[in-house]
């Protein structure tokens, strides 16, 4: 299992003055029980944040932390020891220009934006969005792996995969996901990378890390739900014809407005037949089904980010271009395996 990896070696636990790592190698472990020292070291490597430790024992909470760099990625392994009781609260007001992919290796914690209300369980993966707030509460001994990606590198990978410039900021679904199905490949690759960096003869330390980071970035974008998921779910990753790009860009720009098939034909400059065959070849679905999927993905992101007391399924469905609520609910359940009201209740 992914969360069985990265067991710290006691002989490696030293306290360097800095946690900086060389390309392709783990740094020595930084070990400390001083909240201010931990905040300074981790904040320098990941993001500026506040940190509060509460221990129910005489022995203070202890943190182990190390880093490694591979291409555009920076890996961070962190472990908390509560010694029988305690809590650690981390709050980053703004993840400035930084996406952070987290894997819970072990332990109980909660995560969220301004408040940590969502359980984050062992064997789950969680993406923190760039320029958004992040809060985490550790509630037991635990370990996690974090992969830091600069916003420019993530967006460059997205533009490469879609073959088009971004029409809005990239946003991932703000909830933990199980490391299964497609995400399992991503988890296993990260596990392999971290394990390889343990070895003196690390493959990733001796070759250009660009190949590894490209694969991991592509998997993050394709396997973790985001507002470009529909555009990324195409069976043929080759560059798409101009008329297909124009029609897809029209959908992603005007998805909240009424769109007819004739509008897409005009935007593409080809016949209905050519448009249908092109979308089926490059996206696996007809153009109007592609439009529906874009709207469903938008609705899910809005429901996931909404407060149940301040939003309604009906209002969000209408905002996302759905006029028939019963058809919206049926299509939503078919695509995501749950009712829209369930997503909103769990937000």
C-alpha positions as CSV (number, residue, x, y, z in Angstrom):
1,X,0.0,0.0,0.0
2,X,1.2,3.6,-0.7
3,X,0.9,4.6,2.9
4,X,3.3,1.9,4.0
5,X,6.2,3.6,2.4
6,X,8.8,6.1,3.7
7,X,9.4,4.6,7.2
8,X,12.0,6.9,8.8
9,X,15.4,5.4,9.8
10,X,16.5,6.4,13.3
11,X,20.1,6.5,12.2
12,X,19.2,9.2,9.7
13,X,17.6,11.6,12.2
14,X,20.0,14.5,12.4
15,X,19.3,18.2,12.7
16,X,20.8,20.2,9.9
17,X,20.8,24.0,10.0
18,X,18.8,23.9,6.8
19,X,16.4,21.4,5.2
20,X,17.6,22.2,1.7
21,X,18.1,19.1,-0.5
22,X,20.2,18.5,-3.6
23,X,18.6,17.5,-6.9
24,X,17.6,13.8,-6.7
25,X,18.5,13.2,-3.1
26,X,16.7,13.4,0.2
27,X,18.1,15.8,2.7
28,X,19.0,14.6,6.2
29,X,16.0,14.6,8.6
30,X,15.3,17.9,10.4
31,X,14.0,16.9,13.9
32,X,12.5,19.4,16.3
33,X,9.9,20.0,19.0
34,X,10.1,23.8,18.8
35,X,7.1,25.2,17.0
36,X,8.8,28.4,15.9
37,X,11.8,26.6,14.5
38,X,9.6,24.1,12.7
39,X,7.5,26.9,11.3
40,X,10.6,28.7,10.0
41,X,12.1,25.6,8.3
42,X,8.9,24.3,6.8
43,X,7.7,27.7,5.9
44,X,10.9,28.4,3.9
45,X,10.5,25.2,1.9
46,X,6.7,25.1,1.4
47,X,4.7,28.2,2.4
48,X,4.5,30.8,5.1
49,X,2.1,29.6,7.8
50,X,1.2,29.6,11.5
51,X,1.8,26.5,13.7
52,X,0.3,25.7,17.1
53,X,1.2,22.5,19.1
54,X,-1.0,21.2,21.9
55,X,0.3,18.3,23.9
56,X,-1.5,16.4,26.7
57,X,1.8,14.9,27.8
58,X,4.9,16.4,29.4
59,X,6.9,15.4,26.3
60,X,6.3,18.0,23.5
61,X,5.1,17.2,19.9
62,X,8.0,16.3,17.7
63,X,8.3,16.8,13.9
64,X,10.6,15.0,11.4
65,X,10.9,16.7,8.0
66,X,13.1,16.2,4.9
67,X,13.0,17.3,1.3
68,X,14.2,16.3,-2.2
69,X,14.0,17.9,-5.6
70,X,13.3,16.2,-8.9
71,X,13.0,18.5,-11.9
72,X,10.2,20.9,-11.3
73,X,9.0,19.0,-8.3
74,X,10.0,19.3,-4.7
75,X,9.1,16.4,-2.4
76,X,8.6,16.8,1.3
77,X,8.2,14.1,3.9
78,X,6.8,15.1,7.3
79,X,6.1,13.0,10.4
80,X,4.4,14.0,13.7
81,X,4.9,12.2,17.0
82,X,2.3,13.1,19.6
83,X,3.6,10.7,22.3
84,X,0.1,9.6,23.4
85,X,-1.9,12.7,22.9
86,X,-1.9,16.1,21.3
87,X,-2.8,18.2,18.3
88,X,-1.0,20.3,15.7
89,X,-2.8,23.1,13.8
90,X,-1.2,24.5,10.6
91,X,-2.7,27.5,8.7
92,X,-1.3,29.0,5.5
93,X,-3.3,32.2,4.7
94,X,-2.3,31.9,1.0
95,X,-0.4,29.2,-0.9
96,X,1.3,31.8,-3.0
97,X,1.9,30.6,-6.6
98,X,2.1,27.0,-5.2
99,X,0.1,23.8,-5.8
100,X,0.7,21.2,-3.1
101,X,-0.2,17.5,-3.6
102,X,-0.4,15.7,-0.3
103,X,-0.6,11.9,0.4
104,X,-1.6,10.7,3.8
105,X,0.8,7.9,4.7
106,X,-0.6,7.3,8.2
107,X,-2.5,9.1,11.0
108,X,-5.7,11.1,11.6
109,X,-6.0,14.6,10.3
110,X,-8.5,17.1,9.0
111,X,-8.0,19.6,6.1
112,X,-9.7,22.5,4.5
113,X,-9.4,26.1,3.3
114,X,-9.9,28.6,6.2
115,X,-11.2,25.8,8.5
116,X,-10.0,22.2,8.7
117,X,-13.4,20.3,8.6
118,X,-12.8,17.5,6.1
119,X,-11.3,14.1,7.3
120,X,-8.0,13.2,5.4
121,X,-7.5,9.5,5.9
122,X,-4.5,7.2,5.2
123,X,-4.4,6.1,1.6
124,X,-6.0,9.4,0.3
125,X,-4.5,12.1,-1.9
126,X,-5.4,15.8,-1.7
127,X,-4.5,18.7,-3.9
128,X,-4.2,22.2,-2.4
129,X,-4.8,25.0,-4.9
130,X,-2.4,27.8,-5.7
131,X,-3.1,31.2,-4.1
132,X,-5.8,29.7,-1.8
133,X,-5.8,29.3,2.0
134,X,-5.0,26.0,3.6
135,X,-5.6,24.6,7.1
136,X,-4.7,21.3,8.6
137,X,-5.1,19.7,12.0
138,X,-3.0,16.7,12.9
139,X,-4.8,14.6,15.6
140,X,-2.5,11.6,16.1
141,X,1.0,10.3,15.2
142,X,1.2,10.4,11.4
143,X,3.2,10.8,8.3
144,X,2.6,12.4,4.9
145,X,4.3,13.0,1.6
146,X,3.9,16.4,-0.1
147,X,4.8,17.3,-3.7
148,X,5.2,21.0,-4.3
149,X,4.7,22.4,-7.8
150,X,5.1,26.0,-8.8
151,X,2.0,27.5,-10.5
152,X,3.9,28.3,-13.7
153,X,5.0,24.7,-14.1
154,X,1.6,23.2,-13.4
155,X,0.0,25.6,-15.9
156,X,2.6,25.0,-18.5
157,X,1.9,21.2,-18.2
158,X,-1.8,21.9,-18.6
159,X,-1.3,24.0,-21.7
160,X,0.9,21.3,-23.2
161,X,-1.7,18.7,-22.6
162,X,-4.7,20.7,-23.8
163,X,-2.9,22.3,-26.7
164,X,-4.5,25.7,-25.9
165,X,-3.8,28.6,-23.6
166,X,-5.6,28.7,-20.2
167,X,-8.9,30.5,-20.2
168,X,-9.2,30.7,-16.4
169,X,-7.0,29.7,-13.4
170,X,-6.6,26.0,-12.8
171,X,-8.6,24.7,-9.7
172,X,-8.6,21.2,-8.3
173,X,-11.5,19.6,-6.4
174,X,-10.8,20.6,-2.8
175,X,-11.5,17.2,-1.2
176,X,-9.3,14.2,-0.5
177,X,-9.6,11.3,-3.0
178,X,-8.8,7.6,-2.4
179,X,-5.7,6.3,-4.1
180,X,-7.5,3.9,-6.4
181,X,-8.4,3.6,-10.0
182,X,-6.5,6.2,-12.0
183,X,-5.1,7.9,-9.0
184,X,-3.5,4.6,-7.9
185,X,-1.0,5.0,-10.8
186,X,-0.1,8.4,-9.6
187,X,0.3,7.2,-6.0
188,X,2.5,4.2,-7.0
189,X,4.7,6.4,-9.1
190,X,5.3,8.9,-6.3
191,X,6.0,5.9,-4.0
192,X,8.5,4.6,-6.4
193,X,10.2,8.0,-6.7
194,X,10.4,8.5,-3.0
195,X,11.8,5.0,-2.4
196,X,14.4,5.5,-5.2
197,X,15.6,8.7,-3.6
198,X,16.5,6.6,-0.5
199,X,19.2,4.7,-2.4
200,X,22.8,5.9,-2.9
201,X,22.6,4.9,-6.5
202,X,19.3,6.6,-7.1
203,X,18.2,6.6,-10.8
204,X,16.5,9.9,-10.4
205,X,19.7,11.4,-8.9
206,X,21.8,10.4,-11.9
207,X,19.4,11.4,-14.8
208,X,17.5,14.5,-15.7
209,X,14.5,14.7,-13.5
210,X,12.4,16.3,-16.3
211,X,11.1,13.0,-17.5
212,X,9.8,12.0,-14.0
213,X,8.3,15.3,-13.2
214,X,6.5,15.5,-16.5
215,X,4.8,12.2,-16.0
216,X,3.8,13.1,-12.4
217,X,2.4,16.5,-13.5
218,X,0.4,14.9,-16.3
219,X,-1.0,12.3,-13.9
220,X,-2.0,14.9,-11.4
221,X,-3.8,16.9,-14.0
222,X,-5.6,13.9,-15.6
223,X,-6.4,11.8,-12.5
224,X,-7.3,14.5,-9.9
225,X,-10.6,16.2,-10.6
226,X,-10.3,19.9,-11.7
227,X,-12.0,22.5,-13.9
228,X,-10.1,21.3,-17.0
229,X,-10.9,17.6,-16.4
230,X,-13.3,17.4,-19.3
231,X,-10.8,19.0,-21.7
232,X,-8.1,16.6,-20.5
233,X,-10.3,13.4,-20.9
234,X,-9.5,12.7,-24.5
235,X,-8.5,9.3,-25.9
236,X,-5.9,10.9,-28.3
237,X,-3.3,13.2,-26.7
238,X,-2.1,14.4,-30.1
239,X,-2.6,18.0,-31.2
240,X,-6.2,18.5,-32.1
241,X,-7.3,20.1,-35.4
242,X,-8.0,23.8,-35.3
243,X,-11.8,23.4,-35.7
244,X,-12.0,21.1,-32.7
245,X,-9.9,23.5,-30.6
246,X,-12.1,26.4,-31.6
247,X,-15.3,24.6,-30.7
248,X,-13.9,23.3,-27.4
249,X,-12.6,26.8,-26.5
250,X,-16.0,28.2,-27.2
251,X,-17.6,25.7,-24.8
252,X,-15.1,26.5,-22.1
253,X,-15.6,30.3,-22.5
254,X,-19.4,30.3,-22.8
255,X,-20.4,27.2,-20.8
256,X,-22.7,29.2,-18.4
257,X,-24.6,30.7,-21.4
258,X,-27.2,29.0,-23.7
259,X,-25.3,27.1,-26.4
260,X,-26.8,25.4,-29.4
261,X,-25.1,23.0,-31.7
262,X,-25.3,25.6,-34.4
263,X,-23.2,27.9,-32.2
264,X,-20.5,25.3,-32.1
265,X,-20.7,24.8,-35.9
266,X,-20.2,28.5,-36.4
267,X,-17.3,28.6,-33.9
268,X,-15.6,25.7,-35.6
269,X,-16.2,26.7,-39.2
270,X,-17.0,23.1,-40.3
271,X,-20.2,21.1,-40.9
272,X,-22.2,19.3,-38.1
273,X,-21.0,16.0,-39.4
274,X,-17.3,17.0,-39.3
275,X,-17.8,18.5,-35.8
276,X,-19.5,15.3,-34.5
277,X,-16.8,13.0,-35.9
278,X,-14.0,15.2,-34.7
279,X,-15.3,15.4,-31.1
280,X,-15.9,11.6,-31.0
281,X,-12.3,11.0,-32.3
282,X,-10.6,13.5,-29.9
283,X,-12.9,13.5,-26.9
284,X,-14.8,10.2,-27.2
285,X,-18.2,12.0,-27.0
286,X,-20.4,14.2,-29.3
287,X,-20.0,18.0,-28.8
288,X,-23.2,18.5,-26.8
289,X,-22.3,15.7,-24.5
290,X,-18.9,17.3,-24.0
291,X,-20.7,20.6,-23.2
292,X,-22.9,18.8,-20.6
293,X,-19.8,17.2,-19.0
294,X,-18.1,20.6,-18.7
295,X,-21.2,22.0,-17.0
296,X,-21.4,18.9,-14.7
297,X,-17.8,19.3,-13.7
298,X,-18.3,23.0,-13.0
299,X,-21.4,22.2,-10.9
300,X,-19.4,19.7,-8.9
301,X,-16.6,22.2,-8.1
302,X,-19.2,24.8,-7.1
303,X,-21.1,22.4,-4.9
304,X,-17.8,21.1,-3.3
305,X,-16.8,24.7,-2.5
306,X,-20.2,26.0,-1.3
307,X,-21.5,26.3,2.2
308,X,-24.7,24.3,2.6
309,X,-26.4,27.1,4.5
310,X,-25.7,29.7,1.8
311,X,-26.2,27.7,-1.4
312,X,-28.7,25.5,-3.1
313,X,-28.5,22.7,-5.7
314,X,-31.1,24.5,-7.8
315,X,-29.2,27.8,-7.8
316,X,-25.9,26.2,-8.7
317,X,-27.6,24.0,-11.5
318,X,-29.1,27.1,-13.1
319,X,-25.8,29.0,-12.8
320,X,-24.1,26.1,-14.7
321,X,-26.5,26.2,-17.6
322,X,-29.0,23.4,-16.6
323,X,-32.6,24.3,-17.0
324,X,-34.2,20.9,-16.2
325,X,-33.3,20.0,-12.6
326,X,-34.4,16.4,-12.8
327,X,-32.2,15.8,-15.9
328,X,-29.4,17.6,-14.1
329,X,-29.7,15.3,-11.0
330,X,-29.8,12.2,-13.1
331,X,-26.8,13.2,-15.2
332,X,-24.9,14.2,-12.1
333,X,-25.5,10.9,-10.4
334,X,-24.5,9.0,-13.5
335,X,-21.2,10.9,-13.8
336,X,-20.2,11.1,-10.1
337,X,-22.0,8.3,-8.4
338,X,-23.9,10.5,-5.9
339,X,-26.7,13.1,-5.8
340,X,-25.8,16.8,-6.1
341,X,-27.4,17.3,-2.6
342,X,-24.9,14.8,-1.2
343,X,-21.9,16.7,-2.6
344,X,-23.3,19.9,-1.1
345,X,-23.9,18.3,2.3
346,X,-20.3,17.1,2.4
347,X,-18.8,20.4,1.4
